[in-house]
């Protein structure tokens, strides 16, 4: 229930930055290279989160290494999401303190925590499979 909305928010935010225009990034004080990475990272992280989740579907996860690939893709997408949101917080929002940020900007905090969740947790299929293998040994 968390994966799809989080992925859609990132995809939508990335698509709103396309077509690529360096002048928009310059308005935020970002170089064209950084702005390009932000735009495409948002789109690809959202797509990666969806594809990583699709690897947990019954027929797909039975393919060789599909579940493991989905787990790695989910974790990598979560890391990218954390990096992008951290950049937004530091460069654009510039909060006075952590407490002020946590109390006033729940949206970016929620996006960051969602990315962190998927970066640390990955997919449940791989964890369940490893737990079952340990129990069988």
C-alpha positions as CSV (number, residue, x, y, z in Angstrom):
1,X,0.0,0.0,0.0
2,X,3.0,2.3,0.3
3,X,4.9,1.4,-2.8
4,X,2.5,2.5,-5.5
5,X,1.7,6.0,-4.1
6,X,5.3,6.7,-3.3
7,X,6.4,5.7,-6.8
8,X,3.7,7.7,-8.4
9,X,4.6,10.8,-6.5
10,X,8.3,10.5,-7.6
11,X,7.3,9.7,-11.2
12,X,5.0,12.7,-11.3
13,X,7.6,15.1,-9.8
14,X,10.2,13.9,-12.3
15,X,7.9,14.2,-15.2
16,X,7.0,17.7,-14.2
17,X,10.7,18.6,-14.7
18,X,10.6,17.3,-18.3
19,X,11.4,18.5,-20.9
20,X,14.7,19.3,-19.4
21,X,15.3,23.0,-19.0
22,X,18.5,24.2,-17.3
23,X,17.0,27.6,-16.6
24,X,14.5,26.0,-14.1
25,X,17.3,24.3,-12.2
26,X,19.3,27.6,-12.2
27,X,16.3,29.2,-10.4
28,X,17.0,26.8,-7.5
29,X,20.7,27.4,-7.7
30,X,21.5,24.0,-9.3
31,X,23.8,23.4,-12.2
32,X,22.4,21.8,-15.4
33,X,24.1,18.5,-14.6
34,X,22.6,18.3,-11.1
35,X,19.1,19.3,-12.4
36,X,19.3,16.6,-15.1
37,X,20.2,14.0,-12.5
38,X,17.3,15.1,-10.3
39,X,14.7,15.0,-13.0
40,X,15.7,11.6,-14.4
41,X,16.5,10.1,-10.9
42,X,13.0,10.9,-9.7
43,X,11.4,9.2,-12.7
44,X,13.7,6.2,-12.7
45,X,13.5,5.7,-8.9
46,X,9.7,5.6,-9.2
47,X,9.8,3.2,-12.1
48,X,12.4,1.1,-10.3
49,X,10.2,0.9,-7.2
50,X,7.3,-0.3,-9.3
51,X,9.4,-2.9,-11.2
52,X,11.0,-4.1,-8.0
53,X,7.5,-4.6,-6.6
54,X,6.4,-6.4,-9.7
55,X,9.2,-9.0,-9.1
56,X,7.3,-10.1,-6.0
57,X,4.3,-11.3,-8.0
58,X,3.7,-15.0,-7.9
59,X,4.7,-16.1,-11.4
60,X,7.5,-13.6,-11.8
61,X,9.3,-14.3,-8.5
62,X,9.6,-18.0,-9.6
63,X,11.9,-16.9,-12.5
64,X,15.6,-17.4,-11.7
65,X,17.0,-14.5,-9.8
66,X,13.9,-12.3,-10.4
67,X,13.1,-11.9,-6.7
68,X,16.7,-11.1,-5.9
69,X,16.8,-8.6,-8.7
70,X,13.6,-7.0,-7.6
71,X,15.0,-6.7,-4.0
72,X,18.2,-5.0,-5.2
73,X,16.2,-2.7,-7.5
74,X,13.8,-1.8,-4.7
75,X,16.7,-1.0,-2.3
76,X,18.6,1.0,-4.9
77,X,15.4,3.0,-5.7
78,X,14.9,3.7,-2.0
79,X,18.4,5.0,-1.7
80,X,18.0,7.3,-4.7
81,X,14.7,8.6,-3.3
82,X,16.5,9.4,0.0
83,X,19.2,11.2,-1.9
84,X,16.8,13.3,-4.0
85,X,14.7,14.3,-1.0
86,X,17.8,15.1,1.1
87,X,18.9,17.4,-1.7
88,X,15.5,19.1,-1.8
89,X,15.6,19.6,2.0
90,X,19.2,21.0,2.1
91,X,19.2,23.1,-1.1
92,X,15.6,24.3,-1.5
93,X,14.0,24.2,1.9
94,X,17.0,25.0,4.1
95,X,15.2,24.4,7.4
96,X,16.4,26.2,10.5
97,X,16.6,23.0,12.6
98,X,15.6,19.3,12.4
99,X,12.7,19.9,14.8
100,X,11.4,22.8,12.7
101,X,11.6,20.7,9.6
102,X,9.9,17.7,11.2
103,X,7.0,19.9,12.6
104,X,6.4,21.9,9.4
105,X,7.1,19.8,6.4
106,X,5.5,16.4,6.7
107,X,5.4,15.8,3.0
108,X,9.2,15.8,2.4
109,X,9.7,14.0,5.7
110,X,7.2,11.3,4.6
111,X,8.9,10.9,1.2
112,X,12.3,10.6,2.9
113,X,11.0,8.0,5.4
114,X,9.3,6.1,2.6
115,X,12.5,6.0,0.6
116,X,14.4,4.9,3.7
117,X,11.9,2.2,4.4
118,X,12.4,0.6,1.0
119,X,16.1,1.1,1.0
120,X,16.4,-0.8,4.3
121,X,13.6,-3.3,3.9
122,X,13.7,-4.3,0.2
123,X,11.2,-6.8,-0.9
124,X,9.4,-9.2,1.5
125,X,9.8,-12.2,-0.9
126,X,13.5,-12.4,-0.6
127,X,13.4,-12.0,3.2
128,X,10.7,-14.7,3.5
129,X,12.6,-17.1,1.2
130,X,15.9,-16.6,3.2
131,X,14.0,-17.2,6.4
132,X,12.5,-20.4,5.0
133,X,15.9,-21.6,3.8
134,X,17.3,-21.1,7.3
135,X,14.4,-23.0,8.9
136,X,14.8,-25.9,6.5
137,X,18.6,-26.3,7.2
